[in-house]
Every structure is written in C-alpha cells, then in structure tokens.
C-alpha cells in the first residue's frame, strides 16, 4: 500500500512539474522565470538595435580552389 501511494505521489509531482515547466500553470501565478522573458520584453531590453546590420558575405558559388601542394623537403645527399 505504501509503494502504491509513493507511486501516485511521484506521478502527480512529475505531472505538476511538466505543467509548470510548459507554463500551463501561469494562470495560477506559477510560471517559470524564463516564461516571462518572451520576445516583446526581450526586444525592449535590446541596446542600440539599429546598429544591427545583416550582411551577405557569401562567396560566389563555384568550384573550391585546389590547395597548392607544399614543396617537398630536399632529401640530404647520401654521403660517400
């Protein structure tokens, strides 16, 4: 009987945590801190967003340049 009660308590605790983490309990005032950090608040906290520039530095598509082989080290001459 004690194990069955423990199992039910653990299942309810897991279900409660799942609902809390998803934000389903926010109507009851129980919401994780990250849930309040959605886009409108985060955008309002940005510093100088007008400085953001989107650049297209993509190189033209084409065959990749082949690397030039490094010169082989000169082998020492055999001694007579």
C-alpha positions as CSV (number, residue, x, y, z in Angstrom):
1,X,0.0,0.0,0.0
2,X,2.9,2.4,0.8
3,X,4.5,1.7,-2.5
4,X,1.3,2.4,-4.4
5,X,0.9,5.8,-2.5
6,X,4.5,6.7,-3.3
7,X,4.0,5.9,-7.0
8,X,0.9,8.1,-7.1
9,X,2.7,11.0,-5.3
10,X,5.6,10.7,-7.7
11,X,3.4,10.7,-10.8
12,X,1.5,13.7,-9.5
13,X,4.8,15.5,-8.8
14,X,6.0,14.7,-12.3
15,X,2.8,15.9,-13.9
16,X,2.9,19.1,-11.9
17,X,6.4,19.8,-12.9
18,X,5.6,19.2,-16.5
19,X,2.7,21.6,-16.4
20,X,4.7,24.2,-14.6
21,X,7.7,24.0,-17.0
22,X,5.4,24.4,-20.0
23,X,3.8,27.4,-18.4
24,X,0.3,25.9,-18.2
25,X,0.1,27.0,-14.5
26,X,0.8,30.6,-15.3
27,X,-2.9,31.4,-14.7
28,X,-2.4,30.4,-11.1
29,X,0.7,32.6,-10.7
30,X,3.0,29.7,-11.1
31,X,5.3,30.2,-14.0
32,X,9.0,29.6,-14.5
33,X,11.2,32.8,-14.8
34,X,12.0,32.1,-18.4
35,X,8.4,32.3,-19.4
36,X,8.3,36.0,-18.7
37,X,11.3,36.5,-21.0
38,X,9.4,36.2,-24.3
39,X,10.1,38.3,-27.3
40,X,8.4,41.7,-26.6
41,X,10.2,42.2,-23.3
42,X,13.5,40.9,-24.7
43,X,13.2,43.2,-27.7
44,X,12.5,46.2,-25.5
45,X,15.7,45.4,-23.5
46,X,18.0,45.5,-26.5
47,X,20.7,48.1,-26.6
48,X,21.0,50.0,-29.9
49,X,19.2,47.5,-32.1
50,X,19.6,50.0,-35.0
51,X,23.3,49.1,-35.1
52,X,22.4,45.6,-36.3
53,X,23.3,45.0,-39.9
54,X,22.6,42.0,-42.0
55,X,25.4,41.3,-44.3
56,X,25.7,38.9,-47.2
57,X,29.3,37.9,-47.4
58,X,28.7,34.7,-49.2
59,X,31.3,34.0,-51.8
60,X,30.0,33.2,-55.4
61,X,29.2,29.5,-55.9
62,X,31.8,27.7,-57.9
63,X,34.5,25.0,-57.6
64,X,36.6,25.3,-54.5
65,X,40.1,26.3,-55.1
66,X,42.5,23.4,-55.1
67,X,45.3,23.8,-52.5
68,X,48.8,24.1,-53.9
69,X,51.0,21.2,-52.7
70,X,53.8,22.3,-50.3
71,X,57.2,21.8,-51.8
72,X,58.8,18.6,-50.7
73,X,61.8,18.9,-48.3
74,X,65.0,18.3,-50.1
75,X,66.5,14.9,-49.1
76,X,70.0,15.1,-47.9
77,X,72.6,13.8,-50.3
78,X,74.0,10.4,-49.4
79,X,77.5,10.5,-48.1
80,X,80.2,8.6,-50.0
